[in-house]
Amino acid sequence: MNVAAIILAAGASRRMGSPKALLEWEGQTFLDRWIAMFAEVCNPVVVVLGHDRDVVRAGLRQMHLARLTMNQDPDRGMLSSLQCGLRALPDDVPGFLFTPVDQPAVASGTVARLVEAATDGALVAVPCYGGRRGHPVYCSAALIPDFLALPSSAQARDVIRAHHEQTRYLDVDDPGVVTDVDYPADYQRLLASARPS
């Protein structure tokens, strides 16, 4: 069962001041870390680029493990990037995981649990930590038309909410699923968390 993965890396990173996809975490860029982790259990791995696409592409070390696609109008928001990624998937994928690039501290075991939920027939699977829902999220390919039909004013969570009763919420011991890196201070906290005490 080849579950696909989509990494959303088209944002402008205005609050960070430089492309978040190329920030380093434990010896890898955020984007390379996601590509490598997904590639262990997913096929294909699709990366959606937009702002700073040439800079990000030039900084990629794991490009051979991913398919790149471009959001030509990334200012339309994250949903537009997800829709670009979905259009790049093969017709026969049974489902897909998706995540924004700025949550690099997710554990590989969490990804494996989501893929396991997929093989068990879940329509949607969402990791939770401390009562908060996080990423990556798994969705069955049956929902792809629903995502593609959303207007630009909508959000991906609108589809997931519509299928709340068919969603599995997986409690994980992984704070990375809810750890976003939006600002330089967030990045410094992330770096500090990796230092031995």
C-alpha positions in Angstrom: 0.0 0.0 0.0 1.8 3.1 -1.3 0.5 6.0 0.8 1.7 9.3 -0.7 3.0 12.3 1.2 2.7 16.0 0.5 5.0 18.6 2.1 3.7 22.2 1.9 6.8 24.5 1.5 5.4 27.3 -0.7 5.0 30.0 2.0 6.9 33.3 2.1 8.3 32.8 5.6 7.8 36.5 6.2 7.7 36.2 10.0 10.9 34.1 10.0 12.7 36.4 7.5 14.3 33.5 5.5 12.9 30.3 3.9 11.8 28.0 6.8 12.3 25.0 4.5 16.1 25.6 4.7 16.4 26.0 8.4 18.6 23.3 10.0 17.4 20.9 12.6 19.5 18.0 13.8 21.9 18.2 10.9 19.2 18.4 8.2 17.1 21.2 6.7 13.5 21.1 7.7 12.5 20.1 4.1 15.2 17.4 3.8 14.2 15.9 7.1 10.6 15.6 6.0 11.5 14.2 2.6 13.8 11.6 4.2 11.3 10.6 6.9 8.4 10.3 4.5 10.4 8.5 1.9 10.9 5.6 4.3 7.2 4.7 4.3 5.5 6.8 1.5 5.6 6.8 -2.2 5.6 9.3 -3.9 6.7 12.2 -1.7 5.5 15.5 -3.3 7.0 18.8 -2.3 5.0 21.9 -3.1 7.3 25.0 -3.6 6.3 28.6 -4.3 8.0 31.6 -2.8 11.8 31.4 -3.0 11.4 28.3 -5.1 14.9 28.5 -6.7 16.6 29.2 -3.4 14.8 26.3 -1.7 15.4 23.9 -4.6 19.1 24.8 -4.7 19.4 24.0 -1.0 17.7 20.6 -1.3 20.0 17.5 -0.6 17.2 14.9 -0.8 15.7 16.0 -4.1 16.2 12.5 -5.6 13.6 11.2 -3.1 10.9 13.7 -4.0 8.8 15.0 -6.8 8.7 18.8 -6.9 5.6 20.8 -8.0 5.0 24.5 -8.0 2.3 26.6 -6.7 2.2 29.5 -9.1 0.2 31.7 -6.8 1.3 30.8 -3.3 -0.2 33.9 -1.8 -3.6 32.2 -2.1 -2.6 30.2 1.0 -1.9 26.7 2.3 -5.0 25.2 0.8 -3.9 26.2 -2.7 -0.6 24.5 -2.1 -2.4 21.3 -0.9 -4.5 21.4 -4.0 -1.4 21.7 -6.2 0.1 18.7 -4.3 -3.0 16.6 -4.8 -3.1 17.3 -8.5 0.5 16.0 -8.7 -0.4 12.6 -7.2 -0.8 9.5 -9.3 -4.4 8.4 -9.8 -3.9 5.1 -8.0 -2.7 6.3 -4.6 -5.0 5.0 -1.8 -4.3 8.0 0.4 -1.9 10.7 1.4 -0.2 12.3 4.4 0.2 16.1 4.4 2.2 18.5 6.6 3.5 22.1 6.5 7.3 22.1 6.3 7.6 24.1 9.5 7.0 21.3 12.0 10.3 19.4 11.7 10.4 17.8 15.1 7.8 15.1 14.4 9.1 11.6 15.2 9.3 9.0 12.5 7.3 6.7 14.8 4.3 9.1 14.5 4.5 8.9 10.7 4.6 5.1 10.9 1.5 5.1 13.1 -0.4 7.2 10.6 0.5 4.9 7.8 -0.6 2.0 9.9 -4.0 3.7 10.4 -4.1 4.1 6.6 -3.6 0.4 6.0 -6.3 -0.3 8.6 -8.8 1.5 6.5 -9.0 4.9 8.2 -10.7 7.7 6.2 -8.8 10.4 8.2 -6.2 10.0 10.9 -4.9 12.9 13.0 -2.1 12.8 15.6 -2.9 14.5 19.0 -0.6 15.6 21.7 -1.8 17.1 25.0 -5.3 17.3 23.7 -4.2 19.3 20.6 -4.5 18.1 17.1 -1.4 18.3 14.9 0.4 17.2 11.7 0.9 15.3 9.6 -2.6 14.3 8.8 -3.6 11.2 6.8 -6.6 11.3 4.4 -8.0 8.6 2.1 -7.9 9.3 -1.6 -11.7 9.2 -1.5 -11.5 12.7 -0.1 -9.3 14.2 -2.8 -12.3 15.5 -4.8 -13.6 17.2 -1.7 -10.3 19.0 -1.2 -10.0 20.0 -4.8 -13.6 21.4 -4.8 -12.9 23.8 -1.9 -13.0 27.5 -2.8 -10.0 29.6 -2.0 -11.7 31.1 1.0 -12.0 27.6 2.7 -9.4 25.6 4.7 -8.4 21.9 4.5 -9.8 21.4 8.0 -13.3 22.0 6.5 -13.1 18.6 4.8 -11.8 16.9 7.9 -14.5 18.5 10.1 -17.2 17.2 7.6 -15.9 13.7 8.3 -15.4 14.1 12.0 -17.2 10.9 12.9 -15.0 8.9 10.5 -11.7 10.4 11.8 -9.3 8.6 14.1 -7.5 10.7 16.6 -4.2 9.1 17.5 -2.8 10.1 20.9 1.0 10.2 20.5 3.9 11.0 22.8 5.3 13.4 20.3 5.2 17.2 21.0 6.6 17.7 17.5 3.1 17.2 16.0 2.0 20.5 17.6 5.3 22.4 17.4 5.2 25.1 14.7 8.2 27.2 13.9 6.9 30.5 12.7 9.1 33.1 14.3 12.9 33.3 15.1 12.1 32.8 18.8 10.2 29.6 17.9 13.3 28.4 16.1 15.6 29.2 19.0 13.3 27.3 21.3 13.4 24.3 18.9 17.2 24.4 18.8 17.4 24.6 22.6 15.1 21.6 23.0 17.6 19.5 21.2 20.6 20.3 23.4 21.6 17.8 26.0 20.7 18.9 29.5 
